[in-house]
């Protein structure tokens, strides 16, 4: 036995000091391996739409409904099933309605009894594929003993029905029925989904990214693949000023400055004061707000001024960055110096266009990318506000700790954008700080710098990382962006839509090419026969006949328009993916009205399920990444057992 292995086994012996201990653990782990794999839930591009996000999270993209159908079949009416599903999704809100509408205490007690019985049945079903230990850890503290008694078969009890009825009767009699129901509903939600994957873009456009981040922070098991909109917020939290300006501009454009002021407590008074002073008498029509019904139109004129002020600052800061980093190869995005202030024309790609707005009081045409003194002061104040915002920093640290640019998990490759390819389908070489990278190595180096941009104590490395966070957001060869340019400037200032065109990377043209997809899977160390790529970022336009299933299911796009801003374009309200022991289902959602209407009308989000893959036999934990780890643990424990048996290591019992 090698010395290193011997030292490891001695360390393992402290945890399992006897033959009996090691043997019991081997038996336990082997038993876990034979259980069905847990259900994985994939969501992407939620873009701050917190009500729809929360509902889809609560219903597990239809998983709760399926479990209700499996458990109750035809023994419950459709109305009763809807009512039970609504209760599981929104227990507090539904109980409040039940208590208001209950005609008598006797009726209420009957409802409590029937409901608790049904919830116990559901809990038994959703917990059946977990070990008792895992279920015990998930039990709510206040009701852990009671729930464990109710869901565990007790062979020694003669009259089981009387035993369980007495427990439920006592819960009702002592006034704990509502609390017990809430606990059971939350437990069912918790057990229906074993693990959640967010394939990018929590932030921007919708009104509640901070609410979604709070929800994710308390979710039992989650990972996140950063989207470009997440990365720009990460850059802003790190203090990258072009990212700060971008976050503000996008929030202003969609009438969502409340996210920053009320959601995160970021003081926007310096920007508002500067905008009112500088842009009160300018033409701000180009900077109209794309607002929703909830937007307070009393803020419209000020928001347009702030929108213009921060947009001009953003274009200046981006110009400074592009000049600072010629290796970004983004000189075509240096546009302020291409404006002719005398003619009101701009030259882009050798073609002249008239500008829709030429009222720029802070631009020095001799040095158009220089911030004015007042703009510098505004950005310094915003830098302090973003980098010192406790809640924002907490959320961004969570993104870093639970997130990455890509993830390999259970034979699936997850990323938000693309693997940059040239026109022939070869991995595109991208220069990062003087060295060429492509494929997986490009993802790895960019992620490394993204982490340095937030965490590094080395000032030079931190600055490089902060700037690369901006490049990941908008760079033409960034895997998370995946287009030749971000035509923000053109969309504001040029009427000709030809100038707005953004050309996608060749990856998007080659999504149905099996050779290309196999090359990507191999690059990330995956089996080409049984693996999938799960992709976010680009909305699937169902209206145009597009499909989220590419190359016979080898690649799945799950951005179908969670964001209301995209729904007129896509025709639906998003895709989600559910992978369980039986196979893989893609779920297509219709727009969600509101949580209030869902509770009051017992209406669920309307969804259609598309079967992507069906397993001939159920996938077991042994077939998953956890199974690989458990096999290694079993092998090590068997070596420890052998060492005990031949006397190499002495039992401590």
C-alpha positions, 0 to 999 in steps of 0.5 A: 500500500502506498504511503499516501493511500495509507495516510488517507485510509488512516484519516478515513478510519477516524470517521469509520473506526470499526469494521461494523461502521465501514460495512454499514456505510458501504451498505448505505451508499450501495442502497442510495445508488439503487434509488431513482435519480432526483428531478432536475429543473432548468430555467433560463432568461427569467429577466426579472419576471419574478411572479412567473419565475416564482410560479414555475418554481413552485409548480416545478414546470408541471411536476406537482400536477403530475404527482397529484395525477399519479397519486389520486388518478380518478379518485379526485375531481379535476376541481379538487386537483386544481384546488390541491395544486393551488394550495401546494403552490401558495399555502398562506394565500390559499389558507387566508381565502379558505378561512374567510370563506368557511361557513362554520368551524365544523366545515373548516375542521372537515376541510383541515382533516381532508386536506392534511390527509391528501397532503400526507399522501402527496408527501409520501409519494414525492419522498418515496425516491429519497432516503429517510435521512435525506427526507428527515433533513428536509423536514420543517423544524416545527413539524419534523417529528409529526410529519415523519410519524405520518409518512412512515409506515409503522408495522407495530401499530395494529390500527394504523388508520386510527393512529394517524387520524388521532395525530391529525385530530390533535393537530386540528384541536390544538390550533396548529392545522394551518401551520402544519398545512403550510409546512407540508406544502413547502415540503412537497415543493422542496421534494418535487425538485431535487436540483435547480439549474438557472441557465443565465440572465436573472437580471434586466428588463423585468421588475424583480431580479432582486426578488428572484435573487432572494428566492434563489439564495434560500433555495435548497440546491441550485447552480447558475450559469452566468448570462450576459445580463448577469455578468454586467451586474457582476461588473457593476458590483465590482466597480467597473464604471462602464458596467455601472452605466450600462446597468443604469441605462438598461434599468432606465430604458425599461422604466425600472430604476425602482429596482436600484432605488427601492430594491437595492437602496442605491442613491440615484439623486446625484444622477437625477440632479445632474440630468435635470440640470444638463438635459432639461432643455434638450430634445430627449425624444430618442430616450423614450421609456419602454414602460409597463402598466405599473410604471408611474408616468409622473416620472417620465420626463425625469426618467428620460433625462436620466436615460439620456444622461447615463447613455451618453456617459456609457458611450464615453466610458465604453470608448475609453475601454476600447482604446485602453484594450486594442486586443478587444478588437472593437474599434468599430464601436468607437462611434462618437468620434465618427459624428460630424457635429456640423452636418449631423451625420455619422459614418459607420462602415463607410456609410453615412447616416443622419443622427436622430439626436445631436443635442449633446451638451457634455460632448467635447467634439475635440475629445468626445470620449472624455467625461465632463467634470460633472459626469466624473463626479456623478460616476464617482458617486455611483461607484461608491453606491454600487460597491458599498451596497450590502444587498447587491454585494450579497447577491453578486457573491451568491452568483459567484459562489453558485455560478460559473460560465458553464457547467457539466452535470449528469451528461449535460453541458449547460451554458448561456450563449455559445461556443464561438465558432468560425464559419467552418465550424472550428473553434474560434481563437480569441485573444485574451491578454495577449494569448489565444484561447478557444473552446473550453479554454476560452470559457475557463480563462474568461471565468478566471478573470471574471473572478479576479475582477471581483475578488483579486487583491492584486490591483492590476489583476483586479482591473484586468478582470473588471474590464473583462467582465465588460468584454464578456457582456459586449465583446464580439467574440464573447461566448456569453454574447455571441454577436459581432456587435452590440448595436445599442448606439445605432438603435438609439440614434439611427433610423435605418434598421439596417444599421441595427443589424447584429450578426450572430456567431456561426454557432447559431447557424450550425446548431443542427450540425451533429458533427459540430455539436459532437465536437463541442461535447468532446471538447468538454469531456462528454459522451456524444451518444447520451449527452445534451447541450442545454442553451439559453440566451437567444429567444426561440421565435415560435411565431416564425416556426422556430423550434427549441429542439435542435439536432434531434434533441442533442441541443435544447434552447430554453429561452422562449421569452420569460421576459414580457419584453420578448413575448410579442416576438416569441409568441410564448412565455418561456421554455423550461426543462425537466429531467427526471428518472423517466427522461427529459421533458421540454415545457412550453409556457403561456404568459402568466397573469399573476399570483393573486389570480392564480390563488383566487381562480385556482388557475395554473400557468398553461403549459404544454409538455414535449417529450424529448427523451424517454428512458427504457429503464429509470435512471438511477443515482448510480448513473449520475455524477453523484453516483460516480462520487458514491462509487469512489467512496464505496471503493475507498471504504472497501479498501479500509475494510480490507485494511482492518481485516488484514490488520494494516489498520487497527479498529478503534472500537 
